[in-house]
Amino acid sequence: MSTINISQPHNLSIEEARAKLASFEETMSKYGVNAKWDGAKATLKGMAVSGGIDIGADKLDIVLKLGMMARAAGVDSIRLKSSIEKRLKAAFGE
């Protein structure tokens, strides 16, 4: 199992930061990964992926755990991390 850890700084309220994640959630849902929110935290679950999102006062953290099926399907964790970081930077205006 491979784990991806991503942090994105922000200077927004938790609600504003969560709104900025809408496009990330939409993209993840295309791959069968859904977010279940409880306040500033979300649990991510999908066929070959699990993890979470934690929005803090000045940064958000995303942890993705890729299961064996993701690796078998050819998911490259380095490319996936880079793609997510790029999307977050665009969403948060960096």
Secondary structure, DSSP 4 states (H G I P E B T S, - for coil): -EEEEEEEE--S-HHHHHHHTHHHHHHHHHTT-EEEEETTEEEEE-SSEEEEEEE-SSEEEEEEEE-HHHHHTT--HHHHHHHHHHHHHHHTT-
